[in-house]
Amino acid sequence: MEKHTETTTTPETIEVLNDLVAINNDRIAGYEKAIEEAKESDSDLKSLFTSMIDESRKIRLALANEVQSLGGEYDRGTTASGKLYRAWMDVKAVFSGHDRHAVLANCERGEDAAQSAYEDALSDNELPAYIRTMLEEQKQILRASHDEIKALRDAAK
């Protein structure tokens, strides 16, 4: 019976996983932009952002592997909201003078969006248990990054 449930939910599961692939693609692009915006004196941030890009690449790989094992094609793009987020970040940077607090505040908004995407995904009661476990673990990894960004932002005030 459970096998039947997983089979009938496969297209929906693939869609949920692809949404999270896109969110992680957004996160990678957002941190690449943040590295460009960071001042030379913020080398600690550049190092942190690079590690967060690596984190999202690992998460994206796990998600993409799962999509492919379910017989789907994984999404190589970003979300529409992610594109809007990055465009807003570009405009904001022009006015903020690229200061440390503004860059971190923008990164925190992106981390909030990632947390929200994972909450939405986990609200799908049809997800197979092993995928739910994987997503909960990824959400916790991203939550720790969110909290680190928030602490740095608060310290930069």
Long-range contacts (C-beta under 8 A, 24 or more apart in sequence): 5-126, 5-128, 6-128, 9-126, 9-127, 9-128, 10-70, 10-71, 10-72, 11-72, 12-124, 12-126, 13-70, 13-126, 13-127, 13-128, 13-131, 14-67, 14-70, 14-71, 14-72, 16-121, 16-124, 16-127, 17-63, 17-66, 17-67, 17-70, 17-72, 17-74, 17-131, 18-63, 18-67, 18-72, 18-74, 18-75, 19-75, 19-79, 19-117, 19-120, 19-121, 20-59, 20-63, 20-117, 20-118, 20-121, 20-135, 20-138, 21-60, 21-63, 21-64, 21-67, 21-74, 21-75, 21-76, 22-75, 22-77, 22-78, 22-79, 22-82, 23-79, 23-82, 23-113, 23-114, 23-117, 23-118, 24-56, 24-57, 24-59, 24-60, 24-63, 24-114, 25-56, 25-60, 25-75, 25-76, 25-77, 25-78, 25-79, 25-82, 26-78, 26-79, 26-81, 26-82, 26-83, 26-85, 26-86, 26-110, 26-113, 26-114, 27-52, 27-53, 27-56, 27-110, 27-111, 27-114, 28-53, 28-56, 28-57, 28-60, 29-78, 29-82, 29-86, 30-82, 30-85, 30-86, 30-89, 30-106, 30-107, 30-110, 31-56, 31-107, 31-110, 33-86, 33-89, 33-90, 34-89, 34-103, 34-106, 34-107, 37-89, 37-93, 37-98, 37-103, 38-98, 38-100, 38-103, 39-98, 39-100, 42-100, 42-103, 45-100, 45-103, 45-104, 45-152, 48-148, 48-152, 49-107, 52-145, 55-141, 55-142, 55-145, 59-138, 59-141, 59-142, 62-134, 62-138, 63-138, 66-131, 66-134, 81-113, 82-113, 85-109, 85-110, 85-113, 99-156, 100-156, 101-153, 101-156, 101-157, 104-149, 104-152, 104-153, 104-156, 105-153, 107-149, 107-153, 108-146, 108-149, 108-150, 108-153, 111-142, 111-145, 111-146, 111-149, 111-150, 112-146, 114-142, 114-146, 115-139, 115-142, 115-143, 115-146, 118-142
